[in-house]
Amino acid sequence: MKNIFYLFISLIIFTGCYQYSEPTYPTLDGTYIIRDITVNSTNIVDGELLDSLYDYPMTFIYPNPIGALDTLKLNKSRIHISGNRLFAGYYLENGGDHWREEYPLSITQDLITRRWVNLNVSYHSTFRKYLIIEDGLEYLILECPKQYEDGPYGNEYNYSMTLYREGA
């Protein structure tokens, strides 16, 4: 009878425990350099798709630019992510790194898959949501949302950019 009691107590203890783990947070912190950009342009009227790969040395300007990730010099433009801030406009002064622009950012998680999916950057009076395609150890691939140029008869643009982590 005593063995049955101990078995019952041990079943309650071991099956009633819920193992809780802290949620993980993406490791986006660091300085990145923009290496390449792929632009997908679709003509809205006839549905023609045009893919373009921008590589060094080029300057890329997204239609209707509003923020730091819309005007980029490939292999030259740098951004820095630290906590909930995005820094852009890199320059050296007195032997140290400095940034001209600073924007608040937030990262959102998919409720079902628990994957970190969006990087939201607040640009002054508006914000832009970047889709996190891949968060690798030494790189980050972001996709910008669609934008339209020339009204309802123009082109629809979206782009993805590959950023590589710099330094240690």
GUBA-7265 format. One line per 3 residues: for each residue x, y, z of N, C-alpha, C. Coordinates in nm, 4 decimals. Atoms other than C-alpha are relative to their C-alpha. Layout:
<nodes>
X:Y:Z:X:Y:Z:X:Y:Z | ...
</nodes>
This chain:
<nodes>
0.0818:-0.1185:0.0000:0.0000:0.0000:0.0000:0.0871:0.1262:0.0000 | -0.0923:-0.1127:-0.0069:0.2901:0.2312:0.0811:0.0630:0.0255:-0.1368 | -0.0595:-0.0154:0.1335:0.4441:0.1659:-0.2650:-0.0975:0.0662:-0.0975
0.1009:-0.0610:0.0866:0.1195:0.2601:-0.4391:-0.0115:0.1493:0.0308 | 0.0065:-0.1401:-0.0394:0.1085:0.5850:-0.2412:0.1192:0.0775:-0.0571 | -0.1194:-0.0663:0.0535:0.4694:0.6733:-0.3415:-0.0063:0.0097:-0.1520
0.0152:-0.0026:0.1441:0.3968:0.5842:-0.7038:-0.0992:0.1095:-0.0410 | 0.1004:-0.1017:0.0285:0.0883:0.8080:-0.7024:0.0570:0.1412:0.0185 | -0.0612:-0.1312:-0.0264:0.2790:1.1024:-0.5490:0.1039:0.0327:-0.1073
-0.1027:-0.0264:0.1014:0.5698:1.0657:-0.7949:-0.0638:0.0278:-0.1360 | 0.0693:-0.0294:0.1248:0.3266:1.0578:-1.0911:-0.0543:0.1425:-0.0006 | 0.0523:-0.1369:-0.0092:0.1648:1.3807:-0.9717:0.1130:0.1013:-0.0148
-0.1122:-0.0946:0.0037:0.5006:1.5502:-0.9261:0.0609:0.0074:-0.1398 | -0.0719:-0.0004:0.1272:0.6618:1.4432:-1.2541:-0.0882:0.0307:-0.1202 | 0.0855:-0.0306:0.1148:0.3624:1.4703:-1.4861:-0.0667:0.1361:0.0129
0.0640:-0.1292:-0.0196:0.2280:1.7906:-1.3365:0.0936:0.1168:-0.0199 | -0.0962:-0.1085:0.0165:0.5453:1.9909:-1.3971:0.0038:0.0442:-0.1455 | -0.0111:-0.0576:0.1332:0.5567:2.2193:-1.6955:0.1363:0.0647:-0.0105
-0.1327:-0.0566:0.0170:0.9005:2.3003:-1.8229:-0.0128:0.1289:-0.0809 | 0.0113:-0.1309:0.0630:0.9136:2.6703:-1.9073:0.1368:0.0433:-0.0490 | -0.1259:-0.0537:0.0506:1.1808:2.8187:-2.1293:-0.0223:0.1432:-0.0442
0.0075:-0.1406:0.0381:1.2502:3.1829:-2.1927:-0.0047:0.0112:-0.1518 | 0.0029:-0.0178:0.1451:1.1663:3.3082:-2.5413:0.1348:0.0504:-0.0500 | -0.1258:-0.0458:0.0584:1.4638:3.3612:-2.7679:-0.0240:0.1315:-0.0712
0.0079:-0.1269:0.0695:1.5354:3.6965:-2.9236:0.1045:-0.0019:-0.1108 | -0.0974:0.0075:0.1097:1.7052:3.7394:-3.2594:0.1266:0.0784:0.0326 | -0.1286:-0.0644:-0.0258:2.0690:3.8374:-3.2548:0.0347:0.0931:-0.1163
-0.0206:-0.0934:0.1101:2.0459:4.1263:-3.4977:0.1027:0.1070:0.0323 | -0.0921:-0.1060:-0.0379:2.2776:4.3557:-3.3013:0.1319:-0.0129:-0.0753 | -0.1273:-0.0022:0.0702:2.5843:4.4580:-3.4978:-0.0016:0.1033:-0.1107
-0.0143:-0.0911:0.1128:2.7106:4.6646:-3.7880:-0.0020:-0.0817:-0.1278 | 0.0167:0.0714:0.1256:2.6117:4.5559:-4.1364:0.0383:0.0897:-0.1167 | -0.0260:-0.0702:0.1249:2.7250:4.6539:-4.4853:-0.0904:-0.0623:-0.1063
0.0920:0.0480:0.1022:2.4828:4.6269:-4.7777:0.0821:-0.0494:-0.1180 | -0.0800:0.0603:0.1066:2.6279:4.3893:-5.0378:-0.0743:-0.0069:-0.1332 | 0.0735:0.0045:0.1258:2.3539:4.3351:-5.2958:-0.1489:0.0179:0.0238
0.1434:-0.0254:-0.0046:1.9944:4.4199:-5.3744:-0.0631:-0.0641:-0.1234 | 0.0778:0.0566:0.1101:1.7444:4.2282:-5.5865:-0.1329:0.0742:-0.0043 | 0.1234:-0.0752:0.0164:1.4569:4.4346:-5.7239:-0.0939:-0.0796:-0.0889
0.1049:0.0627:0.0796:1.1350:4.2740:-5.8465:-0.0971:0.1091:-0.0407 | 0.0905:-0.1010:0.0541:0.9337:4.5033:-6.0702:-0.1042:-0.0707:-0.0855 | 0.1078:0.0599:0.0777:0.5956:4.4021:-6.2077:-0.0818:0.1108:-0.0634
0.0853:-0.0939:0.0694:0.4097:4.5978:-6.4721:-0.1434:-0.0407:0.0316 | 0.1337:0.0323:-0.0477:0.0567:4.6128:-6.3307:-0.0954:-0.0286:-0.1158 | 0.0928:0.0149:0.1114:-0.1163:4.6364:-6.6715:0.0154:-0.1348:-0.0689
-0.0174:0.1248:0.0754:0.0390:4.3415:-6.8564:0.0609:-0.1137:0.0825 | -0.0505:0.1055:-0.0873:0.1861:4.1475:-6.5599:0.1429:-0.0414:-0.0274 | -0.1379:0.0357:0.0321:0.5409:4.1466:-6.7011:0.0877:0.0190:0.1237
-0.0878:-0.0020:-0.1165:0.7959:4.0657:-6.4293:0.1428:0.0248:-0.0446 | -0.1388:-0.0320:0.0318:1.1445:4.2146:-6.4386:0.0798:-0.0075:0.1293 | -0.0886:0.0128:-0.1160:1.4087:4.1031:-6.1885:0.1329:0.0652:-0.0326
-0.1295:-0.0648:0.0182:1.7232:4.3110:-6.1464:0.0841:-0.0243:0.1234 | -0.0939:0.0166:-0.1101:2.0273:4.2363:-5.9334:0.0969:0.1160:-0.0049 | -0.0919:-0.1119:-0.0100:2.2185:4.5426:-5.8220:0.1203:-0.0468:0.0794
-0.1232:0.0432:-0.0634:2.5784:4.4756:-5.7355:0.0981:0.1158:-0.0041 | -0.1017:-0.1038:-0.0105:2.8916:4.6799:-5.6660:0.0467:0.0431:-0.1374 | 0.0225:-0.1224:-0.0769:2.9484:4.9649:-5.7571:-0.1251:0.0709:-0.0513
0.1239:-0.0659:0.0405:2.5995:5.1113:-5.7701:-0.0616:0.0723:0.1191 | 0.0827:-0.0645:-0.1007:2.3747:5.3459:-5.5834:-0.1430:-0.0366:-0.0324 | 0.1381:0.0415:0.0181:2.0220:5.2175:-5.5352:-0.0909:0.0964:0.0733
0.0984:-0.0879:-0.0617:1.7321:5.4536:-5.4702:-0.1378:-0.0611:-0.0235 | 0.1335:0.0582:0.0067:1.3950:5.2992:-5.3926:-0.1004:0.1072:-0.0379 | 0.1007:-0.1017:0.0336:1.0896:5.4750:-5.5423:-0.0613:0.0594:0.1265
0.0565:-0.0727:-0.1143:0.9533:5.7353:-5.2990:0.0771:-0.0280:0.1292 | -0.0792:0.0311:-0.1206:1.2382:5.7082:-5.0436:-0.0467:0.0793:0.1217 | 0.0395:-0.0674:-0.1247:1.1485:5.7863:-4.6832:0.1022:-0.0200:0.1109
-0.0900:0.0270:-0.1107:1.4344:5.6447:-4.4774:0.1361:-0.0496:-0.0424 | -0.1401:0.0367:0.0172:1.7848:5.5144:-4.4380:0.0200:-0.1199:-0.0918 | -0.0168:0.1194:0.0817:1.7297:5.1818:-4.6141:-0.0621:0.0147:-0.1387
0.0580:-0.0247:0.1318:1.5816:5.3428:-4.9262:0.0991:0.0596:-0.0987 | -0.1057:-0.0527:0.0858:1.8957:5.5111:-5.0646:0.1303:-0.0631:0.0460 | -0.1127:0.0821:-0.0440:2.1918:5.2758:-5.0562:0.1122:-0.0004:-0.1023
-0.1179:0.0198:0.0832:2.5443:5.2632:-5.1945:0.0526:-0.1387:0.0332 | -0.0393:0.1382:-0.0239:2.6338:4.8990:-5.2361:0.1478:-0.0098:0.0348 | -0.1338:0.0220:-0.0565:2.9448:4.7856:-5.0491:0.0560:0.1245:0.0684
-0.0427:-0.1194:-0.0725:2.9616:5.1312:-4.8865:-0.0961:0.0357:0.1124 | 0.0999:-0.0363:-0.1018:2.6351:5.1931:-4.6968:0.0049:-0.0985:0.1156 | -0.0009:0.0811:-0.1207:2.6408:5.0706:-4.3402:-0.1197:0.0374:0.0862
0.0991:-0.0257:-0.1032:2.3730:5.0353:-4.0785:0.0471:-0.0712:0.1257 | -0.0343:0.0619:-0.1270:2.4067:4.9485:-3.7132:-0.1295:-0.0207:0.0774 | 0.1166:0.0317:-0.0816:2.1409:4.7747:-3.5051:0.0486:-0.0254:0.1411
-0.0350:0.0170:-0.1401:2.1645:4.8020:-3.1300:-0.1275:0.0069:0.0826 | 0.1223:0.0048:-0.0795:1.8720:4.6897:-2.9187:-0.1199:0.0393:-0.0827 | 0.1177:-0.0457:0.0728:1.5706:4.8841:-3.0370:0.0284:0.1271:-0.0798
-0.0402:-0.1173:0.0787:1.7618:5.1436:-3.2436:0.0710:-0.0451:-0.1272 | -0.0710:0.0201:0.1250:1.8804:5.1511:-3.6057:0.0763:0.1282:-0.0297 | -0.0859:-0.1148:0.0280:2.1706:5.3813:-3.6893:0.0434:-0.0059:-0.1457
-0.0426:-0.0082:0.1399:2.2642:5.5002:-4.0405:0.0821:0.1268:-0.0173 | -0.0813:-0.1181:0.0273:2.4893:5.7591:-4.2029:0.1348:-0.0093:0.0684 | -0.1275:0.0276:-0.0655:2.8226:5.6152:-4.0911:0.1079:0.0992:-0.0433
-0.1179:-0.0807:0.0301:3.1258:5.8422:-4.0690:0.1013:-0.0150:0.1137 | -0.1088:0.0059:-0.0986:3.4609:5.8485:-3.8905:0.0355:0.1415:0.0422 | -0.0436:-0.1298:-0.0500:3.5602:6.1383:-3.6686:0.0807:-0.0231:0.1269
-0.0897:0.0130:-0.1147:3.8482:6.1626:-3.4215:0.0284:-0.1460:0.0342 | -0.0366:0.1399:-0.0197:3.9276:5.7954:-3.4724:-0.1124:-0.0887:0.0490 | 0.1115:0.0813:-0.0484:3.5791:5.6746:-3.3722:-0.1143:-0.0067:-0.0994
0.1174:0.0172:0.0848:3.2635:5.5507:-3.5387:-0.1123:0.0908:0.0477 | 0.1134:-0.0858:-0.0312:2.9710:5.7907:-3.5560:-0.1105:-0.0252:-0.1009 | 0.1165:0.0202:0.0849:2.6212:5.7800:-3.7031:-0.0800:0.1295:-0.0060
0.0757:-0.1241:0.0179:2.4258:6.0746:-3.8472:-0.1471:-0.0161:0.0352 | 0.1428:0.0210:-0.0168:2.0807:5.9209:-3.8201:-0.0263:-0.1121:0.0995 | 0.0393:0.1010:-0.0977:1.9059:5.7217:-3.5495:-0.1522:-0.0143:-0.0047
0.1432:0.0263:0.0108:1.5645:5.5564:-3.5771:-0.0398:-0.1089:0.0989 | 0.0490:0.1090:-0.0855:1.3583:5.3507:-3.3326:-0.0464:-0.1171:-0.0859 | 0.0468:0.1181:0.0710:1.2861:4.9951:-3.4391:-0.0589:-0.0995:0.0983
0.0557:0.1095:-0.0790:1.0893:4.6984:-3.3151:-0.0008:-0.1244:-0.0866 | -0.0001:0.1277:0.0698:1.0907:4.3328:-3.4073:-0.1228:-0.0765:0.0463 | 0.1209:0.0738:-0.0357:0.7691:4.1324:-3.4203:0.0168:-0.1475:-0.0335
-0.0108:0.1452:0.0100:0.7224:3.7607:-3.3904:-0.1319:-0.0573:-0.0512 | 0.1192:0.0693:0.0463:0.4791:3.5311:-3.5710:-0.0571:-0.0787:0.1174 | 0.0607:0.0626:-0.1171:0.2324:3.4025:-3.3131:-0.0076:-0.1519:-0.0105
0.0132:0.1445:0.0165:0.2058:3.0538:-3.4604:0.1368:-0.0683:-0.0044 | -0.1301:0.0659:0.0158:0.5616:2.9662:-3.5675:0.1041:0.0480:0.0993 | -0.0932:-0.0611:-0.0960:0.7324:3.1863:-3.3035:0.1282:0.0481:-0.0684
-0.1141:-0.0485:0.0769:0.9728:3.2983:-3.5807:-0.0047:0.1530:-0.0041 | -0.0071:-0.1462:0.0070:1.0910:3.6611:-3.5835:-0.0159:0.0381:-0.1465 | 0.0339:-0.0215:0.1403:0.9365:3.7955:-3.9034:0.0106:0.1441:-0.0484
0.0031:-0.1390:0.0462:0.9239:4.1765:-3.9140:0.0962:0.0880:0.0776 | -0.0848:-0.1037:-0.0569:1.1714:4.4559:-3.8539:-0.0698:0.1316:-0.0343 | 0.0778:-0.1226:0.0213:0.9675:4.7764:-3.8110:0.0851:0.1206:0.0383
-0.0830:-0.1181:-0.0235:1.1595:5.1030:-3.8458:-0.0881:0.1234:-0.0100 | 0.0774:-0.1252:-0.0004:0.9986:5.4372:-3.7541:0.0840:0.1111:-0.0609 | -0.0665:-0.1108:0.0677:1.1030:5.7109:-3.9958:-0.0816:0.1262:0.0247
0.0611:-0.1291:-0.0312:1.0017:6.0479:-3.8478:-0.1517:-0.0105:0.0168 | 0.1458:-0.0008:-0.0141:0.6262:6.0585:-3.9223:-0.0660:-0.1279:-0.0507 | 0.0548:0.1243:0.0523:0.5817:5.7127:-4.0757:0.0936:-0.1153:0.0350
-0.0889:0.1120:-0.0241:0.7271:5.3646:-4.0517:-0.0039:-0.0944:-0.1190 | -0.0068:0.0999:0.1050:0.8318:5.0885:-4.2860:0.0269:-0.1348:0.0652 | -0.0122:0.1350:-0.0539:0.8003:4.7178:-4.2147:0.0819:-0.0839:-0.0979
-0.0853:0.0865:0.0805:1.0815:4.4973:-4.3473:-0.0218:-0.1436:0.0449 | 0.0186:0.1408:-0.0291:1.0274:4.1237:-4.3687:0.1377:-0.0643:0.0178 | -0.1272:0.0688:-0.0232:1.3131:3.9197:-4.2169:-0.0082:-0.1340:-0.0717
0.0005:0.1234:0.0786:1.3716:3.6529:-4.4804:0.0924:-0.1023:0.0646 | -0.0967:0.0916:-0.0599:1.6811:3.5023:-4.3199:0.0912:0.0764:0.0941 | -0.0896:-0.0581:-0.1003:1.8817:3.5819:-4.0077:0.1106:-0.1011:0.0251
-0.1118:0.0927:-0.0130:2.2120:3.4008:-4.0473:0.0998:0.0485:0.1032 | -0.1016:-0.0347:-0.0983:2.5162:3.4055:-3.8265:0.0755:0.1268:-0.0399 | -0.0784:-0.1141:0.0458:2.7043:3.6590:-4.0395:-0.0710:0.0839:-0.1055
0.0724:-0.0758:0.1008:2.4332:3.7955:-4.2684:-0.1461:0.0158:0.0401 | 0.1412:-0.0272:-0.0238:2.0786:3.9264:-4.2751:-0.0618:0.0326:-0.1357 | 0.0702:-0.0275:0.1243:1.8332:3.9217:-4.5666:-0.1354:0.0599:0.0354
0.1248:-0.0716:-0.0258:1.5497:4.1755:-4.5536:-0.0725:0.0227:-0.1315 | 0.0807:-0.0325:0.1170:1.2646:4.2287:-4.7959:-0.0877:0.1190:0.0342 | 0.0800:-0.1203:-0.0201:1.0955:4.5655:-4.8325:-0.1392:-0.0230:-0.0576
0.1353:0.0181:0.0518:0.7192:4.5840:-4.8826:-0.0176:0.0627:-0.1377 | 0.0282:-0.0492:0.1348:0.5648:4.6594:-5.2191:-0.0338:0.1480:0.0016 | 0.0334:-0.1398:0.0219:0.5402:5.0130:-5.3463:-0.0410:0.0157:-0.1446
0.0484:-0.0212:0.1353:0.3681:5.1472:-5.6535:0.0532:0.1320:-0.0531 | -0.0483:-0.1208:0.0646:0.5051:5.3991:-5.8975:-0.0908:0.0304:-0.1183 | 0.0819:-0.0462:0.1124:0.3054:5.5996:-6.1527:-0.1454:-0.0438:0.0102
0.1429:0.0264:-0.0171:-0.0376:5.5269:-6.0067:-0.0429:-0.1400:-0.0405 | 0.0535:0.1336:0.0266:-0.2603:5.2377:-6.1098:0.0490:-0.0623:-0.1306 | -0.0466:0.0540:0.1273:-0.0992:5.1992:-6.4552:0.1511:-0.0141:-0.0046
-0.1450:0.0032:-0.0026:0.2611:5.1892:-6.3463:0.0555:-0.1342:0.0410 | -0.0687:0.1209:-0.0429:0.4912:4.9378:-6.1837:-0.0124:-0.0192:0.1498 | -0.0013:0.0373:-0.1411:0.4860:4.7564:-5.8534:0.1426:-0.0467:0.0305
-0.1379:0.0322:-0.0347:0.8274:4.7324:-5.6840:0.0067:-0.0617:0.1389 | -0.0455:0.0402:-0.1327:0.9660:4.5327:-5.3983:0.1438:-0.0464:-0.0145 | -0.1398:0.0387:0.0094:1.3244:4.4554:-5.3158:0.0434:-0.0757:0.1235
-0.0622:0.0678:-0.1138:1.5330:4.2308:-5.0985:0.1469:0.0389:0.0004 | -0.1403:-0.0396:-0.0127:1.8732:4.3249:-4.9667:0.0726:-0.0967:0.0915 | -0.0856:0.0862:-0.0793:2.1563:4.1177:-4.8302:0.1016:0.0874:0.0722
-0.0922:-0.0767:-0.0822:2.3520:4.2696:-4.5436:0.0950:-0.0981:0.0693 | -0.0996:0.0845:-0.0660:2.6744:4.1188:-4.4092:0.0543:0.0714:0.1238 | -0.0501:-0.0544:-0.1254:2.7914:4.1668:-4.0537:0.1479:0.0325:-0.0123
-0.1394:-0.0440:0.0012:3.1171:4.3591:-4.0123:0.0619:-0.0170:0.1371 | -0.0734:0.0000:-0.1266:3.3816:4.3279:-3.7464:-0.0169:-0.1259:0.0805 | -0.0013:0.1168:-0.0876:3.4004:4.0985:-3.4503:-0.1361:-0.0326:0.0550
</nodes>
